[in-house]
Amino acid sequence: MRAMDLHLRYPALSDLRARAKRRLPRFVWEYLDSGTGPETSYGRNRAALDQIGFSPSILHGEQDPDLSVSLFGQSRPLPFGIAPVGMSGLIWPDAEGHLARCAAAHGIPYCLSTVASQSPEDLAPHLGANPWFQLYPPKDPQIRLDMLQRAKDAGFMGLVLTADVPVASRRERLQRSGLTQPPRLTPRLLAQVALRPAWALATARRGMPHMRTLDKYVTAQSGSLSSTAHVGYLLRTSPDWAYLAWLRDHWDGRLIVKGVLRCEDIAGLEAAGVDAIWVSSHAGRQFDAAPAAIDVLPQIRAQTRLPLIFDTGVESGLDVLRALALGADYVMMARGFHLALAALGARGLDHFIDILKKDMLANMGQMGAESLGTLPKPQPLAPFASRSATYRTETDPNSPP
C-alpha cells in the first residue's frame, strides 16, 4: 500500500489503534493498553493536554517550518523519539529490532528496556546515533556493573534510570487477561490467539518472547509470576539517592532520570550530576493518583536549566508542540509506536512518524511558527467534554476472548 493510501485509511493514531486492537489477542492488547487502578490518569492527562491552546496567526505568508531541535548539543531532525516498553516482542515479533532500525533510519533516539525481549547485544547491529538504555535498577552491584558494561559495549550512549517504579503496579485489567510472565499459553489464551491469525503466525515463526537481557542472571524460575511482577523483580531494587550517585560514578555517558513529577527533586538531581530530567507519569501505568504530567512540566522547567524530556499522553504532532511550548526539550512516545507496529507491521512505524510530522507542520503553519523555537506562548482553553477523553474504551472483563 502506497504512503498516500495509508494516509487515506489511517490518517491518525486513533485509526492505527483501532486496527491494532483487531489484530492483537486480548491479553496482548491489555498488556499494551492497560493502566493501573480505574485508569483515571488517562483521562486526566488527555484533558490537560486538550486545555493547552495557541492563538492562530494570519498573513504570515508561505513558510517551510523546521522540525529540528538541539538535544545534548546535537541537532536532531525531529523533536520526538521512541520510549521504552518492556517485552515489546509480545506486542509484535522482533518489535525491538523494528523500532531500533526505524529510529536509526530517521535519526531519532530509541530507548531499549532492561526487560525487553531482545538484549543490548541483539540490537547492537541495528542502533543509530545515540541510543539509550533504560535501567530497571538491579540490586546486586555485580549484576549492575555487568549490565552497564553490556550496554556500553553494545553502543548505547545514554543511560535512563527509571525511578518511578519502586514497586509493581496493580494493572487490574492486565491481571484479568490471564497473562503471566514469562507468557504461558493456557487454553484460555490460546483461544484468544486463534482469533488473531496474523499475530499468531508471526509469533509462531519467531517464538514466544522472554526477557533476554536477564537470561544471564536468572538460570531458573519456579512457576510463573503475575503479569506485573515479572522476573525482573527478582533482581531489582527500589533506587535511592545513593544508588543514583553510584550510577553517576560508574557510567561515563549521559545519565537521565525518568519519572520526575516533583519540583522538590530537581535540586538533588542537579547535585547528583544528571544530564537530563525525564518528566513522566509512566503513561498512567504505575500510579493512578499522579497529576497530569503536562501540568507539572512548566513548573519543573522554571526550576532547572537541564534538558527536559517529556512523555505521557502524547497522541499527535500537536501534543508534541504543546509539550515543547511548555518547556520540554524533547518528547518521547512509546504506546503510539507500538500501536503503529501492531497495526501495520514495520511500515506502520514510518507511517506514524509521517503522521506526526504532517500534523506538526499543519499546526505550525496555523501558528505562523517557522521553527520549534518560535512557537507562540500557549494559552489555556476552557475545559470541555473532550472527545479524546473517551478515545480509549475499556474491555469488559467478562466478555469472551
FILO-304613 format. One record per residue (C-alpha): residue number from 0; residue in one letter; chain; x, y, z. Coordinates in Angstrom, 2 decimals, always signed. Example, Ala and Ser with C-alpha at 12.3 -4.5 7.8 and 13.67 -1.06 7.14 Angstrom:
<0; a; A; <+12.30; -4.50; +7.80>>
<1; s; A; <+13.67; -1.06; +7.14>>
# end
This chain:
<0; m; A; <+0.00; +0.00; +0.00>>
<1; r; A; <+1.41; +3.39; -1.03>>
<2; a; A; <+2.07; +6.10; +1.54>>
<3; m; A; <-0.84; +8.19; +0.27>>
<4; d; A; <-3.16; +5.21; +0.59>>
<5; l; A; <-2.06; +4.78; +4.21>>
<6; h; A; <-2.93; +8.40; +4.95>>
<7; l; A; <-6.36; +7.91; +3.42>>
<8; r; A; <-7.09; +4.83; +5.50>>
<9; y; A; <-5.12; +5.60; +8.67>>
<10; p; A; <-4.74; +9.39; +8.96>>
<11; a; A; <-4.46; +9.44; +12.77>>
<12; l; A; <-3.25; +7.39; +15.70>>
<13; s; A; <-6.85; +6.53; +16.54>>
<14; d; A; <-7.10; +4.66; +13.21>>
<15; l; A; <-3.93; +2.71; +13.94>>
<16; r; A; <-5.21; +1.98; +17.42>>
<17; a; A; <-8.46; +0.53; +16.11>>
<18; r; A; <-6.62; -1.73; +13.65>>
<19; a; A; <-4.10; -2.82; +16.27>>
<20; k; A; <-6.90; -3.85; +18.62>>
<21; r; A; <-8.40; -6.00; +15.87>>
<22; r; A; <-5.08; -7.73; +15.23>>
<23; l; A; <-3.84; -8.46; +18.75>>
<24; p; A; <-5.03; -11.22; +21.10>>
<25; r; A; <-6.89; -9.75; +24.02>>
<26; f; A; <-4.16; -10.49; +26.57>>
<27; v; A; <-1.58; -8.72; +24.37>>
<28; w; A; <-3.91; -5.77; +23.90>>
<29; e; A; <-4.40; -5.48; +27.64>>
<30; y; A; <-0.63; -5.60; +28.14>>
<31; l; A; <-0.14; -2.68; +25.77>>
<32; d; A; <-3.23; -0.62; +26.58>>
<33; s; A; <-3.95; -1.03; +30.28>>
<34; g; A; <-3.13; +1.33; +33.09>>
<35; t; A; <-3.48; +0.88; +36.81>>
<36; g; A; <-6.49; +1.28; +39.08>>
<37; p; A; <-9.63; +2.72; +37.45>>
<38; e; A; <-7.35; +4.43; +34.91>>
<39; t; A; <-8.47; +7.97; +35.68>>
<40; s; A; <-4.90; +9.07; +34.92>>
<41; y; A; <-5.55; +8.55; +31.21>>
<42; g; A; <-8.45; +10.98; +31.14>>
<43; r; A; <-6.63; +13.45; +33.36>>
<44; n; A; <-3.59; +13.58; +31.07>>
<45; r; A; <-5.72; +13.81; +27.94>>
<46; a; A; <-7.92; +16.56; +29.36>>
<47; a; A; <-4.88; +18.55; +30.48>>
<48; l; A; <-3.32; +18.38; +27.02>>
<49; d; A; <-6.60; +19.37; +25.37>>
<50; q; A; <-6.75; +22.53; +27.50>>
<51; i; A; <-3.46; +23.84; +26.07>>
<52; g; A; <-4.25; +26.19; +23.18>>
<53; f; A; <-2.46; +28.57; +20.86>>
<54; s; A; <-3.61; +31.68; +19.02>>
<55; p; A; <-3.55; +31.18; +15.26>>
<56; s; A; <-1.59; +33.59; +13.10>>
<57; i; A; <-2.73; +35.28; +9.88>>
<58; l; A; <-0.99; +36.98; +6.98>>
<59; h; A; <+2.39; +35.47; +7.69>>
<60; g; A; <+2.97; +34.31; +4.12>>
<61; e; A; <+4.30; +30.97; +2.92>>
<62; q; A; <+6.56; +29.09; +5.28>>
<63; d; A; <+8.62; +25.94; +5.37>>
<64; p; A; <+8.70; +25.07; +9.10>>
<65; d; A; <+11.84; +23.49; +10.51>>
<66; l; A; <+11.22; +20.48; +12.79>>
<67; s; A; <+14.78; +20.09; +14.03>>
<68; v; A; <+15.82; +20.57; +17.64>>
<69; s; A; <+19.03; +20.52; +19.64>>
<70; l; A; <+19.47; +17.98; +22.42>>
<71; f; A; <+22.71; +17.44; +24.33>>
<72; g; A; <+24.38; +19.88; +21.97>>
<73; q; A; <+23.48; +17.89; +18.88>>
<74; s; A; <+20.96; +18.77; +16.19>>
<75; r; A; <+18.21; +16.19; +15.70>>
<76; p; A; <+15.91; +16.18; +12.67>>
<77; l; A; <+12.75; +15.58; +14.69>>
<78; p; A; <+11.74; +16.55; +18.24>>
<79; f; A; <+10.46; +13.11; +19.24>>
<80; g; A; <+11.86; +9.63; +19.81>>
<81; i; A; <+10.84; +6.12; +20.81>>
<82; a; A; <+10.41; +5.49; +24.55>>
<83; p; A; <+10.99; +2.07; +26.12>>
<84; v; A; <+8.39; -0.64; +26.61>>
<85; g; A; <+9.16; -3.89; +28.37>>
<86; m; A; <+8.58; -7.07; +26.36>>
<87; s; A; <+7.85; -5.20; +23.13>>
<88; g; A; <+8.24; -8.53; +21.34>>
<89; l; A; <+4.98; -9.69; +22.87>>
<90; i; A; <+3.18; -6.89; +21.04>>
<91; w; A; <+4.77; -7.78; +17.71>>
<92; p; A; <+7.60; -10.20; +16.87>>
<93; d; A; <+11.03; -8.54; +16.57>>
<94; a; A; <+9.48; -5.30; +17.82>>
<95; e; A; <+12.73; -4.02; +19.33>>
<96; g; A; <+14.58; -4.70; +16.08>>
<97; h; A; <+11.93; -2.90; +14.03>>
<98; l; A; <+11.93; +0.05; +16.43>>
<99; a; A; <+15.72; +0.34; +16.53>>
<100; r; A; <+16.05; +0.20; +12.75>>
<101; c; A; <+13.28; +2.77; +12.31>>
<102; a; A; <+14.92; +5.12; +14.81>>
<103; a; A; <+18.29; +4.77; +13.09>>
<104; a; A; <+16.74; +5.49; +9.68>>
<105; h; A; <+15.04; +8.66; +10.92>>
<106; g; A; <+17.88; +9.88; +13.15>>
<107; i; A; <+15.83; +9.76; +16.36>>
<108; p; A; <+16.71; +8.08; +19.68>>
<109; y; A; <+15.42; +4.64; +20.60>>
<110; c; A; <+15.44; +3.57; +24.24>>
<111; l; A; <+15.70; -0.17; +24.98>>
<112; s; A; <+14.21; -1.50; +28.21>>
<113; t; A; <+16.07; -3.78; +30.62>>
<114; v; A; <+13.06; -6.09; +30.41>>
<115; a; A; <+12.79; -6.05; +26.63>>
<116; s; A; <+12.50; -9.26; +24.63>>
<117; q; A; <+15.85; -8.55; +22.95>>
<118; s; A; <+19.16; -7.83; +24.61>>
<119; p; A; <+21.63; -4.99; +24.03>>
<120; e; A; <+23.80; -7.45; +22.12>>
<121; d; A; <+20.87; -8.40; +19.88>>
<122; l; A; <+20.33; -4.79; +18.88>>
<123; a; A; <+23.96; -3.69; +18.54>>
<124; p; A; <+23.97; -4.10; +14.72>>
<125; h; A; <+20.82; -2.02; +14.34>>
<126; l; A; <+21.49; +1.00; +16.53>>
<127; g; A; <+21.69; +4.50; +15.11>>
<128; a; A; <+23.17; +7.59; +16.70>>
<129; n; A; <+22.99; +7.92; +20.48>>
<130; p; A; <+20.66; +5.09; +21.52>>
<131; w; A; <+19.60; +4.92; +25.15>>
<132; f; A; <+19.32; +2.02; +27.59>>
<133; q; A; <+16.58; +2.11; +30.22>>
<134; l; A; <+17.77; +0.64; +33.51>>
<135; y; A; <+15.36; -1.07; +35.86>>
<136; p; A; <+17.81; -0.97; +38.75>>
<137; p; A; <+19.43; -4.30; +39.67>>
<138; k; A; <+20.07; -4.75; +43.36>>
<139; d; A; <+23.27; -6.79; +43.03>>
<140; p; A; <+26.23; -4.45; +42.33>>
<141; q; A; <+27.98; -7.08; +40.20>>
<142; i; A; <+24.92; -7.58; +38.00>>
<143; r; A; <+24.60; -3.80; +37.85>>
<144; l; A; <+28.20; -3.37; +36.68>>
<145; d; A; <+27.87; -6.14; +34.15>>
<146; m; A; <+24.65; -4.72; +32.74>>
<147; l; A; <+26.18; -1.27; +32.35>>
<148; q; A; <+29.20; -2.74; +30.58>>
<149; r; A; <+26.99; -4.74; +28.24>>
<150; a; A; <+25.02; -1.64; +27.33>>
<151; k; A; <+28.18; +0.35; +26.72>>
<152; d; A; <+29.80; -2.40; +24.63>>
<153; a; A; <+26.65; -2.67; +22.50>>
<154; g; A; <+26.85; +1.04; +21.67>>
<155; f; A; <+24.29; +2.62; +23.99>>
<156; m; A; <+25.30; +6.21; +24.74>>
<157; g; A; <+22.66; +7.22; +27.27>>
<158; l; A; <+21.51; +5.52; +30.47>>
<159; v; A; <+17.95; +6.14; +31.64>>
<160; l; A; <+17.29; +5.30; +35.28>>
<161; t; A; <+13.58; +4.60; +35.71>>
<162; a; A; <+12.86; +5.95; +39.18>>
<163; d; A; <+9.05; +5.84; +39.28>>
<164; v; A; <+8.58; +2.08; +39.66>>
<165; p; A; <+9.59; +1.43; +43.29>>
<166; v; A; <+7.03; -1.40; +43.45>>
<167; a; A; <+4.98; -3.36; +40.93>>
<168; s; A; <+1.75; -1.69; +39.90>>
<169; r; A; <-1.59; -3.48; +40.03>>
<170; r; A; <-2.86; -3.07; +36.46>>
<171; e; A; <-6.09; -4.84; +37.19>>
<172; r; A; <-7.18; -5.04; +33.56>>
<173; l; A; <-3.95; -6.84; +32.72>>
<174; q; A; <-4.38; -9.26; +35.60>>
<175; r; A; <-7.87; -10.14; +34.39>>
<176; s; A; <-6.44; -11.03; +30.99>>
<177; g; A; <-4.67; -14.10; +32.40>>
<178; l; A; <-1.21; -13.12; +31.17>>
<179; t; A; <+1.76; -14.34; +33.21>>
<180; q; A; <+5.48; -13.66; +32.90>>
<181; p; A; <+7.04; -15.34; +31.08>>
<182; p; A; <+3.99; -15.68; +28.81>>
<183; r; A; <+2.43; -19.14; +29.09>>
<184; l; A; <-0.23; -20.07; +26.55>>
<185; t; A; <-3.02; -21.56; +28.60>>
<186; p; A; <-6.14; -22.86; +26.85>>
<187; r; A; <-7.81; -19.54; +27.64>>
<188; l; A; <-5.04; -17.56; +25.95>>
<189; l; A; <-4.80; -20.00; +23.04>>
<190; a; A; <-8.47; -19.34; +22.33>>
<191; q; A; <-7.64; -15.64; +22.04>>
<192; v; A; <-4.64; -16.35; +19.81>>
<193; a; A; <-6.78; -18.43; +17.45>>
<194; l; A; <-8.87; -15.35; +16.72>>
<195; r; A; <-5.83; -13.30; +15.66>>
<196; p; A; <-4.11; -15.26; +12.84>>
<197; a; A; <-1.67; -12.52; +11.75>>
<198; w; A; <-0.21; -12.22; +15.25>>
<199; a; A; <-0.32; -15.98; +15.74>>
<200; l; A; <+1.59; -16.79; +12.55>>
<201; a; A; <+4.20; -14.08; +13.09>>
<202; t; A; <+4.75; -15.17; +16.68>>
<203; a; A; <+4.93; -18.85; +15.72>>
<204; r; A; <+7.76; -18.06; +13.32>>
<205; r; A; <+9.66; -16.04; +15.92>>
<206; g; A; <+8.73; -17.93; +19.09>>
<207; m; A; <+7.23; -16.63; +22.32>>
<208; p; A; <+9.31; -13.77; +23.71>>
<209; h; A; <+11.08; -13.54; +27.04>>
<210; m; A; <+13.38; -11.02; +28.75>>
<211; r; A; <+16.65; -11.87; +27.01>>
<212; t; A; <+18.83; -9.35; +28.84>>
<213; l; A; <+18.09; -11.16; +32.09>>
<214; d; A; <+18.91; -14.67; +30.81>>
<215; k; A; <+22.49; -14.29; +32.02>>
<216; y; A; <+21.38; -13.60; +35.58>>
<217; v; A; <+18.34; -15.86; +36.06>>
<218; t; A; <+19.08; -19.51; +35.44>>
<219; a; A; <+15.90; -20.97; +36.86>>
<220; q; A; <+12.46; -19.79; +37.75>>
<221; s; A; <+9.83; -21.80; +39.57>>
<222; g; A; <+6.42; -21.39; +38.01>>
<223; s; A; <+5.15; -18.16; +36.52>>
<224; l; A; <+4.87; -14.74; +38.04>>
<225; s; A; <+1.92; -12.40; +37.70>>
<226; s; A; <+1.67; -10.19; +34.66>>
<227; t; A; <+3.04; -7.16; +36.54>>
<228; a; A; <+5.61; -8.86; +38.84>>
<229; h; A; <+7.89; -10.24; +36.13>>
<230; v; A; <+11.28; -11.92; +36.54>>
<231; g; A; <+12.95; -8.52; +36.61>>
<232; y; A; <+11.56; -8.02; +40.10>>
<233; l; A; <+13.67; -10.96; +41.29>>
<234; l; A; <+16.77; -8.89; +40.55>>
<235; r; A; <+15.82; -5.29; +41.04>>
<236; t; A; <+15.53; -2.84; +43.89>>
<237; s; A; <+13.90; +0.49; +44.59>>
<238; p; A; <+16.68; +3.05; +43.98>>
<239; d; A; <+17.55; +5.87; +46.34>>
<240; w; A; <+19.84; +8.88; +46.10>>
<241; a; A; <+22.88; +6.79; +46.98>>
<242; y; A; <+22.00; +4.45; +44.12>>
<243; l; A; <+21.87; +7.40; +41.73>>
<244; a; A; <+25.27; +8.60; +42.97>>
<245; w; A; <+26.69; +5.12; +42.36>>
<246; l; A; <+25.38; +5.17; +38.79>>
<247; r; A; <+26.91; +8.58; +38.17>>
<248; d; A; <+30.26; +7.25; +39.38>>
<249; h; A; <+30.12; +4.14; +37.19>>
<250; w; A; <+28.52; +5.39; +33.97>>
<251; d; A; <+30.54; +7.83; +31.90>>
<252; g; A; <+27.86; +8.52; +29.31>>
<253; r; A; <+24.77; +10.66; +29.57>>
<254; l; A; <+22.63; +9.90; +32.62>>
<255; i; A; <+18.89; +10.62; +32.52>>
<256; v; A; <+16.42; +10.11; +35.37>>
<257; k; A; <+12.93; +9.13; +34.22>>
<258; g; A; <+9.70; +9.56; +36.16>>
<259; v; A; <+10.16; +13.00; +37.71>>
<260; l; A; <+6.99; +14.88; +38.74>>
<261; r; A; <+8.10; +16.88; +41.81>>
<262; c; A; <+9.90; +20.19; +41.80>>
<263; e; A; <+11.37; +19.26; +45.18>>
<264; d; A; <+13.55; +16.62; +43.50>>
<265; i; A; <+15.22; +18.96; +41.00>>
<266; a; A; <+17.97; +20.30; +43.26>>
<267; g; A; <+19.02; +16.78; +44.25>>
<268; l; A; <+19.10; +15.64; +40.64>>
<269; e; A; <+21.23; +18.61; +39.64>>
<270; a; A; <+23.60; +17.99; +42.53>>
<271; a; A; <+23.89; +14.33; +41.52>>
<272; g; A; <+25.17; +15.38; +38.10>>
<273; v; A; <+22.42; +14.00; +35.89>>
<274; d; A; <+22.45; +15.20; +32.29>>
<275; a; A; <+18.69; +15.43; +31.75>>
<276; i; A; <+15.38; +15.04; +33.57>>
<277; w; A; <+12.56; +12.97; +32.10>>
<278; v; A; <+9.16; +14.29; +33.17>>
<279; s; A; <+6.71; +11.39; +33.07>>
<280; s; A; <+3.91; +9.66; +34.94>>
<281; h; A; <+4.72; +6.35; +33.25>>
<282; a; A; <+1.71; +6.73; +30.95>>
<283; g; A; <-0.65; +6.10; +33.85>>
<284; r; A; <+0.61; +2.54; +34.31>>
<285; q; A; <+2.02; +2.93; +37.82>>
<286; f; A; <+0.08; +5.43; +39.95>>
<287; d; A; <-3.45; +6.48; +39.08>>
<288; a; A; <-3.43; +9.44; +41.50>>
<289; a; A; <-0.48; +11.20; +39.82>>
<290; p; A; <-1.05; +14.68; +38.41>>
<291; a; A; <-1.17; +15.21; +34.66>>
<292; a; A; <+2.46; +15.25; +33.57>>
<293; i; A; <+1.91; +18.20; +31.22>>
<294; d; A; <+0.65; +20.30; +34.15>>
<295; v; A; <+3.88; +19.69; +36.06>>
<296; l; A; <+6.19; +20.34; +33.10>>
<297; p; A; <+6.19; +24.18; +33.25>>
<298; q; A; <+6.82; +24.11; +36.99>>
<299; i; A; <+9.87; +21.89; +36.55>>
<300; r; A; <+11.06; +23.99; +33.62>>
<301; a; A; <+11.08; +27.02; +35.90>>
<302; q; A; <+13.30; +25.17; +38.39>>
<303; t; A; <+16.13; +23.96; +36.14>>
<304; r; A; <+18.17; +24.65; +33.04>>
<305; l; A; <+18.85; +20.97; +32.47>>
<306; p; A; <+17.36; +19.43; +29.32>>
<307; l; A; <+13.82; +18.20; +29.92>>
<308; i; A; <+12.45; +15.14; +28.19>>
<309; f; A; <+8.70; +14.58; +28.31>>
<310; d; A; <+6.25; +11.74; +27.84>>
<311; t; A; <+2.71; +10.73; +28.90>>
<312; g; A; <-0.50; +11.23; +26.99>>
<313; v; A; <+1.12; +12.32; +23.72>>
<314; e; A; <-1.03; +11.17; +20.79>>
<315; s; A; <-0.34; +13.65; +17.98>>
<316; g; A; <+2.02; +16.15; +16.49>>
<317; l; A; <+0.01; +18.90; +18.16>>
<318; d; A; <+0.63; +17.24; +21.53>>
<319; v; A; <+4.37; +17.27; +20.76>>
<320; l; A; <+4.15; +21.01; +20.06>>
<321; r; A; <+2.26; +21.55; +23.30>>
<322; a; A; <+4.99; +19.87; +25.32>>
<323; l; A; <+7.76; +21.77; +23.55>>
<324; a; A; <+5.98; +25.08; +24.07>>
<325; l; A; <+5.66; +24.39; +27.78>>
<326; g; A; <+9.35; +23.75; +28.28>>
<327; a; A; <+10.26; +20.28; +27.04>>
<328; d; A; <+13.44; +19.98; +25.02>>
<329; y; A; <+12.43; +16.62; +23.60>>
<330; v; A; <+9.39; +14.34; +23.56>>
<331; m; A; <+9.37; +10.55; +23.77>>
<332; m; A; <+6.48; +8.28; +22.82>>
<333; a; A; <+6.01; +4.57; +23.44>>
<334; r; A; <+2.43; +3.39; +23.03>>
<335; g; A; <+1.87; +5.21; +19.73>>
<336; f; A; <+4.82; +3.50; +18.06>>
<337; h; A; <+3.72; +0.10; +19.34>>
<338; l; A; <+0.16; +0.66; +18.14>>
<339; a; A; <+1.53; +1.52; +14.70>>
<340; l; A; <+3.69; -1.60; +14.67>>
<341; a; A; <+0.81; -3.83; +15.74>>
<342; a; A; <-1.48; -2.24; +13.17>>
<343; l; A; <+0.71; -2.33; +10.08>>
<344; g; A; <+3.96; -4.08; +10.92>>
<345; a; A; <+7.26; -2.34; +10.22>>
<346; r; A; <+5.71; +0.03; +7.66>>
<347; g; A; <+3.42; +1.33; +10.41>>
<348; l; A; <+6.40; +2.94; +12.16>>
<349; d; A; <+7.35; +5.08; +9.17>>
<350; h; A; <+3.70; +5.92; +8.66>>
<351; f; A; <+3.26; +7.02; +12.27>>
<352; i; A; <+6.31; +9.27; +12.04>>
<353; d; A; <+4.83; +10.77; +8.89>>
<354; i; A; <+1.52; +11.34; +10.70>>
<355; l; A; <+3.33; +13.20; +13.48>>
<356; k; A; <+5.40; +15.28; +11.04>>
<357; k; A; <+2.41; +16.27; +8.91>>
<358; d; A; <+0.40; +17.20; +11.99>>
<359; m; A; <+3.22; +19.32; +13.37>>
<360; l; A; <+3.72; +21.11; +10.05>>
<361; a; A; <+0.00; +21.79; +9.66>>
<362; n; A; <-0.31; +23.25; +13.15>>
<363; m; A; <+2.90; +25.27; +12.90>>
<364; g; A; <+1.52; +26.74; +9.68>>
<365; q; A; <-1.61; +27.81; +11.53>>
<366; m; A; <+0.51; +29.47; +14.21>>
<367; g; A; <+2.99; +31.06; +11.82>>
<368; a; A; <+5.88; +29.29; +13.55>>
<369; e; A; <+8.91; +28.87; +11.28>>
<370; s; A; <+10.72; +26.70; +13.80>>
<371; l; A; <+10.09; +24.93; +17.07>>
<372; g; A; <+11.93; +27.71; +18.83>>
<373; t; A; <+9.38; +30.26; +17.60>>
<374; l; A; <+6.25; +28.53; +18.87>>
<375; p; A; <+3.88; +31.07; +20.42>>
<376; k; A; <+3.15; +31.09; +24.12>>
<377; p; A; <+0.40; +28.59; +24.96>>
<378; q; A; <-2.95; +29.85; +26.16>>
<379; p; A; <-5.30; +27.92; +28.45>>
<380; l; A; <-8.53; +26.78; +26.87>>
<381; a; A; <-11.77; +26.41; +28.78>>
<382; p; A; <-12.43; +22.86; +29.96>>
<383; f; A; <-14.87; +20.94; +27.81>>
<384; a; A; <-16.12; +17.40; +27.31>>
<385; s; A; <-13.16; +16.21; +25.31>>
<386; r; A; <-13.85; +13.71; +22.59>>
<387; s; A; <-10.30; +12.49; +23.08>>
<388; a; A; <-11.02; +11.69; +26.71>>
<389; t; A; <-13.36; +8.93; +25.52>>
<390; y; A; <-10.88; +7.79; +22.91>>
<391; r; A; <-9.93; +4.73; +24.97>>
<392; t; A; <-12.56; +2.09; +25.59>>
<393; e; A; <-12.25; -0.46; +28.31>>
<394; t; A; <-12.60; -4.14; +27.61>>
<395; d; A; <-15.37; -5.85; +29.50>>
<396; p; A; <-13.52; -8.36; +31.73>>
<397; n; A; <-16.45; -10.75; +31.42>>
<398; s; A; <-16.58; -10.72; +27.64>>
<399; p; A; <-15.38; -13.76; +25.67>>
<400; p; A; <-11.75; -13.71; +24.46>>
# end
